[in-house]
Amino acid sequence: MTETFPFFVHGFFYFALGVSVGSLLNVVIDRSVRNESLFGRSYCDHCRKVLSWFELVPIFSFLFLKGKSRCCQKKLSFQYLIVETVTGLAFVFIYFWAKSLVQMLVLFGLVSLLIVIFVGDLKYQALSDYVIFSFFAFSFSYRFYLFFSEFWERELNLSADFFLRFLAEVSLYFLDGLIVCLPIFLIYFLSKERAMGQGDVYLSFAIGLLFGWRSGLIALYLAVVFGGLVGLILMLTGRARLKTKIAFGPFLVFGSFVMLFFQEKVYDFFKGIYQF
């Protein structure tokens, strides 16, 4: 009982934190694409009336208002409830999965941005530049974290060799990004932006920066396979045609999420098959 209680308290705290962040992510998702300020008062999607504080309590307000706007009684998007809940659950998972406070905080940022990219591209088929570049920055930070974690674990001394190795690592990070984004860039360039968008190129570069070229290409492979399966299902059910444009960002997010938390298992699986 004494062990279960702290577990529940910690889980509830990080769920509440994630839900609150999820509420902010909903603002970022809609306003970043519309090029609106992120700091303005929240308003009703339908009648544009400014909302009161009790209409903005994550999850609770949506359920209490039965999914309808209080000012005009029109239905609210389930996006708000889903994003808040998923972010809350993700934060709990990260808290118990992360090995250090720094890793946990960086993962909070990475997963939050992945959620914004997933929902934003799915809803608007557009990726905001500053969201992509924020993901780029967090990806870079995560690679730095892994590099320095290895350094401290091996108790290496600061020396000229260390700094040379550090500079070499940074160069390799960018090379990883270029290798992973090259296939997406070629599709983007050859199709004249009809098959892939510029945001997909930037996102794939950040994925390579985050994982390295091997795991980054696996994340890309998972995105292509999963995207192909979803596209096939949509065509078989009559919801899409061969020329229907389907956002690729959500599938890149799917591949990234899998590799972020299950990288070793997935890598070992592909290593056993392809022997690389």
C-alpha positions in Angstrom: 0.0 0.0 0.0 2.8 2.4 0.9 4.5 1.7 -2.5 1.3 2.0 -4.5 0.3 5.3 -3.0 3.4 7.3 -4.1 3.1 5.6 -7.5 -0.4 6.8 -7.8 0.5 10.4 -6.6 3.4 10.7 -9.1 1.3 9.3 -11.9 -1.6 11.7 -11.2 0.8 14.7 -10.9 2.4 14.0 -14.3 -1.0 13.2 -15.9 -2.3 16.6 -14.7 0.8 18.3 -16.0 0.5 16.6 -19.3 -3.2 17.4 -19.6 -2.4 21.1 -18.9 0.4 21.0 -21.6 -2.1 19.3 -23.9 -4.5 22.2 -23.5 -1.7 24.5 -24.6 -0.8 22.2 -27.5 -4.3 22.6 -28.9 -3.7 26.3 -29.0 -0.4 25.8 -30.8 -2.0 23.3 -33.3 -4.6 25.8 -34.5 -2.9 29.1 -34.1 0.5 28.1 -35.6 -1.1 27.2 -38.9 -3.2 30.3 -38.9 -0.2 32.5 -38.0 -2.0 33.8 -35.0 -0.3 34.9 -31.7 0.0 32.1 -29.2 -0.5 34.6 -26.3 -4.0 35.9 -27.0 -7.1 35.0 -25.1 -8.9 31.8 -26.1 -12.1 32.1 -28.0 -15.0 30.0 -29.3 -14.2 28.4 -32.7 -17.7 29.2 -33.9 -18.8 32.6 -32.7 -15.3 33.9 -31.7 -16.5 34.9 -28.2 -13.7 35.1 -25.6 -13.9 32.2 -23.2 -14.0 32.3 -19.4 -11.5 30.5 -17.3 -14.0 27.8 -16.2 -14.5 26.9 -19.9 -10.8 26.2 -20.3 -10.2 23.6 -17.6 -8.6 20.6 -19.4 -10.8 17.6 -20.0 -13.3 18.7 -17.2 -14.7 21.6 -19.2 -15.3 19.5 -22.3 -17.1 16.8 -20.3 -19.1 19.3 -18.1 -20.3 21.2 -21.2 -21.1 17.8 -22.9 -18.9 18.7 -25.9 -20.7 21.9 -26.8 -19.8 25.5 -26.7 -21.4 27.4 -23.8 -21.9 30.6 -25.7 -23.5 29.3 -28.9 -24.2 25.6 -28.1 -22.4 24.3 -31.2 -20.4 21.1 -31.0 -16.8 21.3 -30.0 -14.1 19.3 -31.8 -13.0 16.1 -30.0 -9.5 17.2 -30.8 -9.4 19.1 -27.5 -10.3 16.1 -25.4 -8.1 13.6 -27.3 -5.0 15.8 -27.3 -5.3 16.6 -23.6 -5.8 13.0 -22.6 -3.1 11.6 -24.9 -0.6 14.2 -23.7 -1.4 13.4 -20.1 -0.9 9.6 -20.6 2.3 10.3 -22.6 3.7 12.3 -19.7 3.0 9.5 -17.2 4.6 7.0 -19.5 7.7 9.2 -20.0 8.0 9.8 -16.3 8.3 6.1 -15.5 10.3 5.3 -18.6 13.0 8.1 -18.5 16.3 7.4 -16.7 17.0 10.9 -15.6 15.4 14.3 -15.1 17.1 15.8 -18.1 16.0 13.0 -20.4 12.4 13.3 -19.0 12.2 17.0 -19.7 13.6 16.7 -23.2 11.2 13.8 -24.0 8.3 15.9 -22.7 9.3 18.5 -25.3 9.8 16.0 -28.1 6.6 14.2 -27.6 4.6 17.4 -27.2 5.9 18.6 -30.6 5.2 15.2 -32.2 1.6 15.5 -31.0 1.4 19.0 -32.5 2.8 17.8 -35.8 0.6 14.8 -35.9 -2.7 16.6 -35.3 -1.7 19.8 -37.2 -0.7 18.0 -40.4 -3.7 15.6 -40.1 -6.1 18.5 -39.7 -4.7 21.2 -41.9 -2.2 19.2 -44.1 0.4 21.9 -43.2 3.3 22.0 -40.9 4.3 25.2 -39.1 7.9 26.2 -39.7 8.5 27.2 -36.1 7.0 23.9 -34.8 9.3 22.0 -37.1 12.4 24.0 -36.1 11.4 23.5 -32.4 11.4 19.8 -33.0 14.8 20.2 -34.8 16.1 22.0 -31.6 14.8 19.3 -29.2 16.2 16.5 -31.5 19.6 18.2 -31.4 19.3 18.5 -27.6 18.4 14.8 -27.2 21.5 13.7 -29.2 23.6 16.0 -26.9 22.0 14.4 -23.9 22.9 10.9 -25.1 26.5 12.0 -26.0 27.1 13.6 -22.6 25.5 10.7 -20.8 27.9 8.3 -22.4 30.8 10.7 -21.5 29.8 10.9 -17.8 29.2 7.2 -17.5 32.7 6.4 -18.8 34.1 9.1 -16.5 36.2 10.6 -19.3 38.3 13.7 -18.7 37.8 17.0 -20.5 40.6 17.2 -23.0 41.4 18.3 -26.5 40.5 14.8 -27.7 37.1 15.2 -26.1 36.3 18.5 -27.8 37.5 17.1 -31.2 35.3 14.1 -30.8 32.4 16.4 -29.8 32.9 18.5 -33.0 33.0 15.3 -35.0 29.8 14.1 -33.4 28.0 17.3 -34.3 29.1 17.0 -37.9 27.8 13.4 -38.0 24.5 14.6 -36.6 23.9 16.8 -39.6 25.1 14.1 -41.9 22.6 11.7 -40.4 19.8 14.3 -41.0 20.9 14.8 -44.7 20.9 11.0 -45.3 17.5 10.4 -43.9 15.9 13.4 -45.5 17.4 12.7 -49.0 14.7 10.2 -50.1 11.9 12.6 -49.0 13.7 15.5 -50.7 13.9 13.6 -54.0 10.2 12.7 -53.9 9.4 16.4 -53.0 11.7 17.7 -55.8 10.8 15.2 -58.6 7.0 15.4 -57.9 7.2 19.2 -57.7 5.8 19.2 -54.2 2.7 17.2 -55.2 3.7 14.0 -53.3 5.6 15.5 -50.4 5.7 18.9 -48.8 8.6 21.0 -47.7 7.6 20.4 -44.1 8.1 16.7 -44.6 11.7 17.3 -45.8 12.5 19.3 -42.7 10.8 16.8 -40.4 12.7 13.9 -41.9 15.9 15.8 -41.5 15.1 16.3 -37.8 14.3 12.6 -37.5 17.7 11.7 -38.8 19.3 14.2 -36.4 17.4 12.6 -33.5 18.0 9.0 -34.2 21.1 8.7 -36.5 20.9 7.5 -40.1 20.2 3.8 -39.4 17.4 4.2 -36.9 16.2 7.3 -38.8 15.8 5.3 -42.0 13.9 2.6 -40.1 11.6 5.3 -38.7 11.1 6.5 -42.3 10.5 2.9 -43.4 7.9 2.4 -40.7 6.2 5.7 -41.8 6.1 4.5 -45.5 4.7 1.1 -44.6 2.1 2.3 -42.2 1.1 5.1 -44.5 0.8 2.7 -47.4 -1.4 0.4 -45.3 -3.7 3.3 -44.2 -3.9 4.6 -47.8 -4.8 1.1 -49.0 -7.5 0.7 -46.4 -8.9 4.2 -47.3 -9.1 3.3 -51.0 -10.7 -0.1 -50.3 -13.4 1.6 -48.2 -14.0 4.3 -50.8 -12.7 7.1 -48.6 -9.8 7.9 -50.8 -8.7 7.5 -54.4 -5.3 7.0 -56.0 -4.7 10.7 -56.4 -6.1 11.7 -53.0 -3.6 13.7 -51.1 -2.9 12.2 -47.7 -0.7 14.0 -45.1 2.6 12.2 -44.5 3.5 14.0 -41.3 1.4 11.8 -39.1 3.1 8.7 -40.4 6.5 10.2 -39.8 5.4 10.9 -36.3 4.3 7.3 -35.9 7.7 6.0 -37.0 9.4 8.5 -34.7 7.4 7.6 -31.7 8.1 3.9 -32.2 11.8 4.4 -32.6 11.9 6.9 -29.7 10.7 4.4 -27.1 11.2 1.0 -28.7 14.4 1.7 -30.8 16.5 -1.2 -29.5 13.8 -3.9 -30.0 12.9 -2.6 -33.5 16.6 -2.2 -34.4 17.4 -5.7 -33.3 14.4 -7.0 -35.4 15.6 -5.3 -38.6 19.2 -6.2 -37.8 18.3 -9.8 -37.6 16.5 -9.7 -41.0 18.8 -7.5 -43.1 22.1 -8.1 -41.2 23.2 -4.4 -41.2 
